Amino acid sequence: MSIRRACRVLEVDTSTYHYRSRRPDQAGLEGRIREICATRVRYGYRRVHVLLRREGWRVNHKRTCRIYRELGLQLRNKTPKRRVKAKLREDRRPASQANETWAMDFIHDQLATGGRSGC
């Protein structure tokens, strides 16, 4: 079956079949991004983009982001540390009689001079 006929049956334009990307080869740019990320592990694509521009690469920030993502170099999110307050809550014992356990919630205070103290 001819290409023209197959495209007509599938209702696709023939130019779609003959499409060739005009994007230039990016192997050099990808290699340089990999090198930067290997030496500076905590850099995101924005900081990598700044370094590339300083080195003379004429590259758009969106292209840097796309290549960075395609190479799988996304930064890992830090896991939050367990808060101390939660640990203190576990150590508390329930009150067995009246006035055995007291709690205080300190938000702010005022000094004798009129200034603020606290959070």
JOPE-V724095 format. One record per pair of residues at least 24 apart in sequence whose ideal C-beta (glycine too) atoms are under 10 Angstrom apart, sorted by the first residue. I is the first residue (numbers start at 1). J is the second residue. D is the distance in Angstrom with one decimal. If there is no record, write none. Layout:
BEGIN
i j d
I J D
I J D
END
This chain:
BEGIN
i j d
23 63 9.4
26 59 9.1
26 63 8.0
26 66 9.7
26 67 6.6
26 70 9.6
28 57 8.9
29 57 6.6
29 59 6.4
29 63 8.0
29 64 8.4
29 67 6.6
30 67 5.7
30 68 9.5
30 70 8.1
30 71 6.5
32 57 7.2
32 59 9.6
32 67 9.9
33 57 9.5
33 59 9.4
33 64 7.2
33 67 5.8
33 68 6.3
33 70 9.9
33 71 6.6
33 73 7.3
34 67 9.5
34 68 9.9
34 71 6.4
34 73 7.8
36 68 9.9
36 73 9.5
37 68 7.9
37 71 7.8
37 73 5.0
37 75 9.7
38 73 9.6
41 73 9.5
41 75 8.7
41 76 9.8
42 75 7.1
42 76 9.9
43 68 9.7
43 73 9.1
43 75 8.3
44 68 7.9
44 73 8.8
44 74 8.4
44 75 5.6
45 69 7.7
45 73 7.7
45 74 8.6
45 75 9.0
48 73 8.3
END
